[in-house]
Amino acid sequence: MPSPSDIQIITVAYNSTGVIGDMLASVPADVHVVIVDNASSDAGALASLAETHGATVVTNPENRGFGAACNIGAAHCNRPWLLFLNPDARLEPGCLDTLCHAADAHPQASAFAPRVLDGKGRQAFRRRSRLLPKSSHWTGQAPQQDTNVPLLNGAAIFVKASHFSDIGGFDDQIFLYHEDDDLSLRLTAAHGPIRFVHDAVVTHAEGRSTARTPATAAFKARHMAQSAIYAMEKHGQTGARRRIIAHGLMQLISPITLISARKRAKAMGFVKGALSKGIAPQS
């Protein structure tokens, strides 16, 4: 059976020193953390935090995006299990032990999804994806016990290093968003079902890894739209651009958008992303 000492944690930082300390403090002492810094402006403070907690920092000269940074982090790992963990998440007591027990009990699983709670203790469960047909969406309440599920949650992904390597890791052409959905589909096709582990708990203060400003919202929304079109087309869906443009325009005219500068910026960023040339197709 794997043990926590068989795990390396990979996290991607982008001006994340305000939150990453709590994440590092939640990691057991015998588990090594690799922090991939995507050209943050707070690199000095990040290096100090990493040293305090015995973590390794790998610095990118430019912001490579989430998936590419995760792949870079995985290349610096030498243990048989990987846990991709957001910098604004933290492990609850016993999480890694519970994941190890699940991995031992379900060797046929391709990857494992801990139970992710938001900052108020509510479960953040992935029911659907633009990349899945509606027939594959999860219906009803979030699972109350271990079971197979259609999707991973990018905030916390537990996977055997060999499985991750076999499928080529994350698609690093996806800068941000939908990379976990794409990974879920490829892992399932290659190595079997994704296993939800109810008693392995991660708390995720979603959206706190970077500043919540209109500019940041627009930046993220632009990449969300571009990634959605690329990933939908990659997985054989037709009319992806038209559908994403229509979704963006509906956001733009929503009354709630009109009264919030941040929401207006987000909606405009999404529409601009949908209308742009976007991500180049894979060769």
QUIURLIN-V202075 format. One record per residue. N is the residue number from 1. RES is the residue in one letter. PSI is psi in radians with two decimals (999 if undefined). OMEGA is omega in whole degrees, 0 to 359 (none if undefined). Layout:
BEGIN
N|RES|PSI|OMEGA, N|RES|PSI|OMEGA
END
This chain:
BEGIN
1|M|2.38|176, 2|P|2.72|177, 3|S|2.88|178, 4|P|-0.53|179, 5|S|-0.21|176, 6|D|0.02|187, 7|I|2.44|165, 8|Q|2.36|179, 9|I|2.36|178, 10|I|2.23|176, 11|T|2.60|181, 12|V|2.18|182, 13|A|2.40|170, 14|Y|1.70|185, 15|N|0.87|190, 16|S|0.24|185, 17|T|-0.34|178, 18|G|-0.34|184, 19|V|-0.44|191, 20|I|-0.39|178, 21|G|-0.72|178, 22|D|-0.69|178, 23|M|-0.84|181, 24|L|-0.66|180, 25|A|-0.38|182, 26|S|-0.14|185, 27|V|2.28|177, 28|P|2.67|188, 29|A|-0.53|184, 30|D|0.19|180, 31|V|2.17|183, 32|H|2.44|179, 33|V|2.28|172, 34|V|2.08|178, 35|I|2.12|176, 36|V|2.00|183, 37|D|2.03|182, 38|N|1.08|175, 39|A|0.84|179, 40|S|2.77|174, 41|S|-0.13|180, 42|D|0.66|186, 43|A|-0.62|180, 44|G|-0.79|179, 45|A|-0.64|178, 46|L|-0.77|179, 47|A|-0.67|179, 48|S|-0.77|178, 49|L|-0.76|180, 50|A|-0.76|180, 51|E|-0.71|179, 52|T|-0.64|185, 53|H|0.15|177, 54|G|0.43|180, 55|A|2.79|177, 56|T|2.36|176, 57|V|2.24|172, 58|V|2.12|187, 59|T|2.18|172, 60|N|2.42|179, 61|P|-0.26|177, 62|E|2.85|179, 63|N|1.88|184, 64|R|-0.11|185, 65|G|2.92|187, 66|F|-0.93|185, 67|G|-0.79|179, 68|A|-0.70|179, 69|A|-0.69|176, 70|C|-0.74|178, 71|N|-0.70|177, 72|I|-0.74|177, 73|G|-0.75|180, 74|A|-0.58|179, 75|A|-0.31|178, 76|H|0.15|182, 77|C|2.59|181, 78|N|0.38|177, 79|R|2.78|190, 80|P|-0.22|181, 81|W|2.50|180, 82|L|2.47|170, 83|L|1.94|174, 84|F|2.12|188, 85|L|2.24|179, 86|N|2.62|181, 87|P|-0.35|178, 88|D|0.40|175, 89|A|2.89|174, 90|R|2.58|179, 91|L|2.30|172, 92|E|2.71|184, 93|P|2.35|177, 94|G|-0.03|184, 95|C|-0.88|185, 96|L|-0.67|176, 97|D|-0.72|181, 98|T|-0.69|176, 99|L|-0.69|178, 100|C|-0.73|177, 101|H|-0.71|179, 102|A|-0.71|179, 103|A|-0.65|178, 104|D|-0.66|183, 105|A|-0.39|186, 106|H|1.19|181, 107|P|-0.29|180, 108|Q|-0.15|181, 109|A|2.54|179, 110|S|-0.51|182, 111|A|2.98|186, 112|F|2.44|182, 113|A|1.90|175, 114|P|2.88|173, 115|R|2.07|183, 116|V|2.20|177, 117|L|2.55|175, 118|D|-3.11|184, 119|G|-0.27|179, 120|K|0.16|178, 121|G|0.17|179, 122|R|2.48|183, 123|Q|2.28|176, 124|A|1.59|187, 125|F|2.31|182, 126|R|1.91|181, 127|R|-0.54|189, 128|R|2.89|178, 129|S|2.62|174, 130|R|-0.34|183, 131|L|-0.18|182, 132|L|2.54|171, 133|P|2.69|182, 134|K|-0.52|181, 135|S|-0.34|180, 136|S|-0.04|179, 137|H|2.63|176, 138|W|2.28|178, 139|T|2.67|179, 140|G|-2.96|183, 141|Q|2.83|177, 142|A|2.59|183, 143|P|2.50|180, 144|Q|0.12|178, 145|Q|2.98|180, 146|D|2.41|180, 147|T|2.92|174, 148|N|2.45|182, 149|V|2.81|184, 150|P|-0.38|191, 151|L|2.60|168, 152|L|2.76|172, 153|N|2.07|186, 154|G|-0.26|178, 155|A|-0.47|183, 156|A|1.94|181, 157|I|2.11|180, 158|F|2.10|187, 159|V|2.54|174, 160|K|2.37|183, 161|A|-0.64|181, 162|S|-0.64|177, 163|H|-0.76|180, 164|F|-0.76|180, 165|S|-0.70|183, 166|D|-0.64|183, 167|I|0.12|178, 168|G|0.29|178, 169|G|-2.73|176, 170|F|2.65|172, 171|D|1.85|187, 172|D|0.06|170, 173|Q|-0.28|177, 174|I|1.95|185, 175|F|-0.76|185, 176|L|2.35|178, 177|Y|2.45|178, 178|H|-0.07|178, 179|E|-0.53|178, 180|D|-0.60|176, 181|D|-0.79|178, 182|D|-0.75|178, 183|L|-0.72|180, 184|S|-0.82|182, 185|L|-0.71|182, 186|R|-0.67|177, 187|L|-0.77|181, 188|T|-0.75|181, 189|A|-0.62|186, 190|A|-0.60|193, 191|H|0.04|176, 192|G|-3.01|188, 193|P|2.79|173, 194|I|2.33|184, 195|R|2.11|174, 196|F|2.33|182, 197|V|1.77|190, 198|H|-0.72|187, 199|D|0.03|172, 200|A|1.80|192, 201|V|2.32|174, 202|V|2.29|174, 203|T|2.26|185, 204|H|1.99|175, 205|A|1.31|192, 206|E|2.37|176, 207|G|0.08|183, 208|R|0.05|181, 209|S|-0.33|174, 210|T|2.89|183, 211|A|2.48|181, 212|R|1.35|180, 213|T|2.83|175, 214|P|-0.69|181, 215|A|-0.74|179, 216|T|-0.72|179, 217|A|-0.74|179, 218|A|-0.73|179, 219|F|-0.85|181, 220|K|-0.72|182, 221|A|-0.66|178, 222|R|-0.79|180, 223|H|-0.55|177, 224|M|-0.80|180, 225|A|-0.80|180, 226|Q|-0.74|181, 227|S|-0.67|179, 228|A|-0.81|181, 229|I|-0.84|181, 230|Y|-0.87|184, 231|A|-0.67|178, 232|M|-0.78|179, 233|E|-0.68|178, 234|K|-0.65|182, 235|H|0.42|166, 236|G|0.25|180, 237|Q|2.43|179, 238|T|2.71|177, 239|G|0.43|185, 240|A|-0.83|183, 241|R|-0.77|179, 242|R|-0.75|182, 243|R|-0.68|181, 244|I|-0.66|176, 245|I|-0.79|180, 246|A|-0.72|178, 247|H|-0.74|180, 248|G|-0.71|180, 249|L|-0.63|177, 250|M|-0.67|175, 251|Q|-0.71|186, 252|L|-0.59|183, 253|I|0.04|179, 254|S|2.37|180, 255|P|-0.62|181, 256|I|-0.48|178, 257|T|-0.63|186, 258|L|-0.41|186, 259|I|0.08|182, 260|S|2.12|179, 261|A|-0.68|181, 262|R|-0.73|180, 263|K|-0.62|176, 264|R|-0.77|179, 265|A|-0.70|179, 266|K|-0.80|181, 267|A|-0.75|179, 268|M|-0.72|178, 269|G|-0.70|180, 270|F|-0.80|180, 271|V|-0.77|179, 272|K|-0.70|178, 273|G|-0.71|180, 274|A|-0.56|182, 275|L|-0.24|183, 276|S|2.97|179, 277|K|-0.61|174, 278|G|-2.69|187, 279|I|2.32|179, 280|A|2.50|178, 281|P|2.69|179, 282|Q|2.50|178, 283|S|999|none
END
